[in-house]
């Protein structure tokens, strides 16, 4: 059995929903994971923000406009009178719940419940649409089996056990539909897997049922060798290894959630990236195989903060780095890049919510310099640190000020820290020169 995930744009219009139905209606049983309709999550987050700022009227205005847009979609998509009324009743219940939320005190738990409604809406509507089209489909509520532990990591053992139970009790069907992104936390409260988490949901389910393949359907023809938002003439990559895909996703390739390949790599379950609007395109296949060496792709990660920690007195002392890392651990802040010299340590973070507290503690034993508005440009490919052409990238970027370089920590990754104002220029230069040197 395969697991197919469709993102927000894939279910963001009537035409695209029709495309999804055509793709999945091939006579084979499958699990279909859906995101919220494009734009819905952003509006739900804005509603939660209005509640946090005690702006109930603004929140209700957004709720009413979103409710109206869903009614329009239902009337265009669900023509069967009985199903149309059934879906509208469900949608009205959801929006009444949202209105009730505006009278409550804001909390993270409340926001999680509000944001979860997007996936609940899209799956209920799509399941009803399939029934109208004569396709035997069953809705499997993700909150009945998806759970994260106290470390906010998927509780795989629990998920596998509960999904098997939910699946068994669902009875025979052609299509099993569930929500991406949403889950319960260790206390049984509604939570989520963060933005892009529907990809993660799909591979978690894929691992739980040992799927034949997990397919991630978006609005682009697979993983590209550079960011098509900033660089012209990028090309999709036909094959990537799990390592290469993980590096690209973590360092900015928006097509994948950074943890997507983690659940399936142990069982070597293939992950295929496809385009809902162009289903005949080859896409990208991600497996454990390394097809060729050299630089395959470039990604960029924005909103990076660089921290220079200077202390000539303590740097070489035993336990100095341990003391530094413990501060970041206390504030649950991950480090992306790190370089050291005789008198300083430089590192980067992409989450600066606790930056002030971190700096305060670091200043107890070191001098601190902060550089914001930084980007990490990541070059990915199998054994690129050993590739004979890799040295040329430093010639290409001789007129770009590079703040840090991470080289050798992974044989599949070279990362450069630059000012964000130089990002587009850097991506363009690398695209123009590097892909003339490496055969993809």
C-alpha positions, 0 to 999 in steps of 0.5 A, spaced: 500 500 500 502 507 498 501 513 502 500 519 498 500 526 501 497 532 498 499 539 500 495 546 500 495 548 493 493 541 491 487 542 494 486 549 494 482 550 488 476 546 485 480 544 479 486 542 483 481 537 487 479 534 481 486 533 479 487 529 486 481 525 485 483 523 478 490 521 481 488 517 487 482 513 483 486 508 480 483 502 483 489 501 488 488 501 495 492 507 499 492 512 504 491 519 502 494 525 507 491 532 506 493 539 508 489 544 509 486 548 503 492 553 501 491 560 505 487 557 510 492 556 516 495 563 515 488 565 516 487 561 522 494 563 525 491 570 524 485 569 528 489 566 534 493 572 534 487 577 534 485 573 540 492 573 543 491 581 542 484 581 545 481 583 538 475 579 538 471 583 532 477 583 528 477 575 529 470 574 528 471 578 521 476 573 519 472 567 521 466 570 517 469 571 511 473 564 511 466 561 512 463 564 506 469 562 502 468 555 504 461 555 502 462 558 495 467 552 495 462 547 497 457 549 492 462 548 487 464 542 489 459 538 492 453 538 487 449 532 491 444 535 495 444 531 501 452 531 501 452 538 500 447 540 506 451 535 510 458 538 509 455 545 510 452 543 517 459 540 519 463 546 516 458 551 520 460 547 526 467 548 525 466 556 524 461 556 530 467 553 534 472 558 532 467 564 534 466 561 541 474 561 541 474 569 540 471 569 547 476 565 551 483 567 553 489 566 549 493 560 550 498 555 546 493 550 546 487 554 544 491 556 538 493 549 536 486 547 536 484 553 532 489 551 527 487 544 527 481 546 524 484 547 517 486 540 516 479 537 519 475 542 514 479 539 508 479 532 509 471 532 511 470 536 504 474 531 500 471 525 503 464 527 501 466 529 494 469 522 493 463 519 496 459 523 491 463 521 485 462 514 487 469 512 490 469 508 496 473 512 501 473 512 509 476 518 514 481 516 519 481 521 524 489 523 525 487 525 532 486 518 534 493 515 532 498 521 531 501 523 537 508 526 539 512 525 546 515 529 551 520 531 546 515 533 541 518 527 537 513 522 534 511 516 538 512 511 533 510 505 537 504 508 539 502 511 532 503 504 529 499 500 534 493 505 534 493 506 526 493 499 526 487 499 530 483 505 527 485 502 520 482 495 522 476 498 525 475 502 519 473 496 514 474 495 507 475 501 503 478 504 496 481 510 499 483 512 507 483 519 508 487 522 514 489 529 516 496 531 515 500 536 520 495 535 526 496 530 532 496 530 540 501 531 545 504 527 550 498 530 555 493 528 550 492 536 548 491 538 540 498 539 537 501 539 531 508 537 527 509 545 525 509 548 518 510 543 513 508 537 517 503 534 513 509 531 509 512 528 516 505 525 517 505 521 511 512 518 512 510 516 519 504 513 517 508 510 511 513 507 516 508 505 521 504 500 515 511 499 511 508 502 505 511 500 498 512 508 497 510 515 500 508 520 495 509 527 496 504 531 491 506 539 491 505 544 485 512 543 483 516 538 479 520 535 484 526 537 488 530 542 484 537 543 483 536 551 486 531 555 488 526 557 483 523 563 486 530 566 486 534 563 480 531 562 473 532 555 469 533 551 475 532 543 473 528 538 477 533 532 480 531 525 478 534 521 484 536 523 491 539 519 497 536 520 503 542 523 506 542 528 500 534 530 501 535 531 508 540 536 508 536 540 502 530 540 506 533 542 513 537 548 509 531 551 506 528 546 500 521 548 501 518 542 498 520 538 504 519 538 511 526 537 514 524 531 518 520 527 512 525 522 510 527 520 517 521 515 519 522 511 512 530 511 511 531 505 516 526 500 512 528 504 505 521 506 503 522 510 497 519 517 497 517 520 491 516 528 490 510 529 484 506 535 481 499 535 482 498 540 476 503 536 472 502 528 474 506 526 468 512 529 470 518 524 472 519 528 479 524 526 484 525 519 487 528 519 494 532 512 496 538 510 500 542 509 493 547 514 491 546 515 484 553 520 482 558 524 486 559 531 486 554 537 487 547 536 486 543 542 489 543 548 492 538 551 498 538 557 502 536 558 509 534 565 511 533 568 518 539 566 521 543 569 527 550 568 527 553 569 534 561 570 536 563 567 542 570 570 544 574 568 550 581 568 550 582 566 557 577 560 557 577 557 550 582 552 550 580 550 557 577 543 559 569 544 558 569 551 555 565 548 549 560 544 554 558 550 558 557 554 551 552 548 548 549 547 555 546 554 555 543 553 548 540 546 550 537 549 556 533 554 552 532 549 547 535 552 541 539 548 536 545 550 532 546 550 525 553 551 523 559 552 528 567 554 527 572 555 532 579 558 532 584 559 538 580 565 541 573 564 539 567 560 537 562 562 532 555 559 531 549 560 528 541 559 530 535 560 526 530 561 532 532 567 536 526 567 541 531 566 547 537 570 544 537 575 549 537 570 555 542 566 551 547 572 550 546 574 557 548 567 560 554 567 555 556 574 557 558 571 564 564 568 561 565 571 554 565 577 549 559 576 544 558 579 537 551 578 534 550 578 526 543 578 524 540 578 517 544 572 515 543 566 510 546 559 510 547 557 503 548 549 502 551 545 497 549 538 497 551 532 493 554 525 495 561 526 497 562 533 495 568 534 500 572 529 496 569 531 489 575 534 484 571 540 482 569 543 489 574 547 490 572 552 484 566 554 488 571 559 492 573 562 486 566 563 484 564 567 490 571 571 491 567 577 490 561 575 496 563 576 503 563 569 506 562 570 514 563 562 516 564 556 512 562 549 514 566 544 510 568 537 512 562 536 518 558 532 513 561 529 506 555 531 503 554 538 505 558 544 504 555 550 508 556 558 507 554 563 511 553 570 508 549 576 509 542 575 506 542 581 501 547 577 497 543 571 497 540 571 490 546 574 487 550 568 490 545 563 488 545 565 481 553 565 481 553 558 483 547 556 479 551 559 473 557 556 474 557 549 478 552 546 474 556 546 468 561 543 472 557 537 474 553 532 470 546 531 474 
